[in-house]
Amino acid sequence: MVDLYYIEDDPNIASIVKEYLERKGFKVTIYVTLAMAREALNNYVPTLVLLDWNMPDGRGDSLCHWIRSNWKELPIIFLTARGDSTDIVLGFQNGADDYVVKPFELEVLYSRILALLRRAGNVSGRYLSCDEIRMDLNCQVVSCHSEEISLSAAEYQLLLYLMRNKGKTVTREKILEQVWDVKGNYVNNNTLTVTIKRLRDKLYQPNCLKTVRSVGYRMEDTI
């Protein structure tokens, strides 16, 4: 099933679009503020985003720019009443892939979504995130506060294991087994301590990387 986030504060339009797309097999989640959408995106990256321009807590183009800065391949379609050529150009400049002006035909919107998904592929599951840390699994790129971070192979694998287990406490023994000891090679316990320290330094001491004393570590969202 295709997961779709729809950022729209008009309940009538939102419900009509949601009902129609869900009949077509989409899973649609509506967010009525930019802040709610940001929080949701930090926890899970959908397959596609529909975005209105005028929102109660700001402009959709700012969210579009933020999304594009963090997820290069996530498809974004503006769905807005602002049809002036200046707004349309600005929408594309901030990272939109398509721009649909209200009023619109639901069948046309559906066709545009399908066309965009054919070009983009399914990006859901490609990205992992925790607070301001992002991982692009396809490109093996890590960023923090929109800055690309260079990690060693061990640091990358450690972060990947922690991110894939976000919200869970993983023991030091399990990390050593999964990240270093998969081939049966002995690794000194101090290796993990040193690698965690280097990882924290490179990621600007993130609050989301927690030490669970005498047990291990846990990644969890704090913002």
N, C-alpha and C positions, 0 to 999 in steps of 0.2 A: 504494500500500500504506500502511496506517495503522501508524505507528510508535508503540509503546507501551512505556513504562518500567514495570517491576514491581519495587518495592522490597520484598523479602521474604527473610528469613533461613532459613526452613524449606525445605530443598531438595525435599522430597516435594511439598508444596503448590505450590511454585513450578514444578516440572516438569510437574505435572498441568495447571495453568492455562496455562502456556506452550504445551504440546502441543495443548491444546484450541483456544486462540485462534489459533494458527498454522494449524490446519486450517481456521479460518474466514477466513483471509487476512490476519491481523495479523502484523506483525513485532514480536516480543516480546524485549526485553533485560532480563535480571534483574540487580539490584544487591543485594548481601547486607549492605551497610552504608549508613548515611545519607551518610557521607563520599564513598563511591563515587558515589552518586546525585547529590550536589551537583556533583562534578567533571564528571560526564556532562552535567548540565543546563547547566553553564557553557559547554560546548562545542557542544551541540546541543539544541534544544527539540523534544520529540516531540509527537505529536498528543494523547496522553492519558497520565496517570500513575495507576497502581494503587499503593496505599501501605498497608503494615502499620503497626501502632501500636508494638509492642514490638520494637525493633531492638537489636543488640549495642552500638551506640555512641550510643544515645539514644532519644527518643520521636518517633514519626512525626508528631505534631501540630506539633512544632517545625519539621520540614522542610516540612510543609504550609504553615505560616505564612510561611516563607522563600520558598517557591515563589509563593505568592499575592502577596507583596510585590513580586516581580520580574516576574511574568507574570500579569496580571489575568485573562486569558481562558483560561488553560491548564486543561483539565478534570482534576479530581482525584477519585478514588474511594478511600475507605478500604475496605480488605479485611482485617478483623481479628476476633479472637475477643472483643474487648472490646465487649460489647453492653449495658453499663449505660447508662441514659439520660443520666447526667452525661457519660460519655465521648462519646456520640453528639453531644450538644449542643456539647461542646468541639471536636469535630472540625469541625462546621459553622462554629463561631465562628472557627476558624483558617483557614477558606477552602475546605473540602471541598465538592464539588458533590453527592456521594452517599456513602452509608455502608452497606456490606454486611457483615453479621455472619457469621463462620464458625460452624458448617458452612453451606455454601450450595450451591445447584444451579448447575452451570456454565451451563445454559441461561438461568437468571435473571440471572446476571452478564453474559452476552453481551447479553441484551436491555437491561439497564441501560446498558451501554456504548454500544450503538447509539442509545438514546434520548438520551443525553447528547451524543453526537457530532452528532446531528441538530440539537440546540439550539445547540451551540457552533460548529459548522462546523469546518473543518480549520485549526488554528492553526499547524501546522508550516510554517515559512518566513515566518511573520509577524514573528518576533523574531530579532534578531541580538544576540550578546553576546560580550564579551571581558573577562575578569576581572570586575570589578564594574560594568562599563558595559553598559547594556541599551538596545536600540532597538526600539520598537514601530512597525513600518513602517505599519500601518494608521492609527494615531493620530498618527504622526510625533512621538512622544514619546521623549525621551532621559532616562535616569536613571543616576545613579552612586551607589553605596552606598545604594540605595533612595530617593534624593532626586532629584526631577525637576529637570532642568537646562535652562535657557533658552538656546537657541543661535540665532545669526543664520542666514539662509538659506544663506550660504556655508559657515559652520561645520558646519551639518547635512549639507550635500551632501559636504563633505570627509570628515566622519566616516563617512557612509554608504559612500562609495567605499572607504575604508580597511577598514571592517568587512566589506564584501562580498569583499574580497581578503585576509582574515585569513590569516596564515601566509605571505604573499607579500611580497616587497620590491617596492614600486612607485616608479618614478622620479619626480623632481620634474616632469620634462617631461610624463610621462603624466598626472599629477594635474592639472597646469595645463590640459592638453588636454581631460580628461574633466570636470573640475569647472567651469572658467571659460571655456575656449576652444571650447566646442562650437558656438558660433555664428560662429566665426572672429574673435572680438574679441581684440585684443592685451591681454594682462595682464602687468603688471610682475612679474618673478620674486620681488620682495620681498613681493608680496601673499601668496604661499603661506607664507613665513616668518612673517609677522605673524599670519596666520590660524591656523597651527599653534600659535603661542605662546598666542593667546587660547583656543584649544580646550583646550590642556593646562591652562591656569589654571582654566578653568571645570570641568574634570574632575579637579581636585585632583592634577595632575601624575601621571597614571597610568603605572605601570611598563610596561604592555602596549603603549604607543605608543612605538615605538623609532625613533630616528634612525639611518639607515644612512649614515655619513659619505660625502660626495661623490656619493651615489647618490639617496637618497630616504628613504622611511619604511616601517615595517612594523608591523602590529598582530599581536600574538601573546600567548596566554595565559601568565601567569607564576604563577598560583596554581591 
